[in-house]
Amino acid sequence: MDQVTADIESLFQGLDDALSGASDEDLETKTVVMHQKSRGADEERTLKTILERTLDGHMPEHLAQLRDLREALGF
């Protein structure tokens, strides 16, 4: 669990480092192509949309998985 926690902290530190120079306008207007391999689609999304979907949707799903693992392992 210590390694998992360290990896999560490292992920968020990297995210903070990457976004520290971005302005609100950058987040609202700059786009990148997202390759959705599981859906076989490519979509252009703003940085804000990516962050919202990741932090509000995708990451909580993984946190729920980690919570289930902790319970299964008796932590």
Buried (B, 14 or more C-beta within 10 A) or exposed (E): EEEEEEEBEEEEEEEEEEEEEEEEEEBEEEEEEEEEEEEEEEEEBBBBBBBEEEEEEEBEEEEEEBEEEEEEEEE
